[in-house]
């Protein structure tokens, strides 16, 4: 099943997507449905089947979930065989993190920093080297159960993080620094999430500034392991999102400028496209 959110009666509303059409769940957001499913001990998909309108209508997807929390992971992909290190990260340190039991985990923010498909992503006004970080994201339910998958762009101000490790939160958490979408695909529909081909393209006008690809087969860690670590002594609420790390590192010469368009695609999920703008 493919679900997410649309604008319905001028409100953000949960919906089931079928082709180019959507069946709204009036009066509920996706987080509302996750909470209702938790309270009633039923599957979110069962609620969607039961509560979605029987009259599909054309509708564009918006931010697929207004997450209560967003957490990120780093150094999760193979670093050899042509894979590059994230900018501003000491290669030796990243290699150590990859080898150790405990993964890199950081707080990315809340729905406040999130945007959906077609909305602008942010370039901090005090950054001269901001880049997208394309990722597969997990939508979490009760006790960290993986309800589904969506695409994510962990937009990051590399120069601020590189200037001082203590500035890393400012390089990660700011307005429009996390794009999600276009829809959530249920775990049942993606039986092998470790065989997905992800591409990222940056365009400036008619010019392609960058195009790269990675397979989730290059992930060094299982999703359940990442979820377990993020929830250690940290009861992340149902309706949160976990970003699983990037395997596509954008070269510095393709760093974002206002007006650049970033497209992230996994065929089984769809395409997340956003245009960059400066945020104050």
PyMOL commands that set and color helices and strands:
alter all, ss='L'
color gray80, all
select helices_A, chain A and resi 30-40+44-51+91-99+111-113+142-144+158-163+165-172+187-189+216-218+223-230+252-254
alter helices_A, ss='H'
color red, helices_A
select strands_A, chain A and resi 2-8+11-18+21-25+57-58+70-74+104-109+114-115+121-124+130-131+134-140+146-154+156-157+178-186+197-204+207-215+240-243+261-266+270-279
alter strands_A, ss='S'
color yellow, strands_A
deselect
rebuild
show_as cartoon
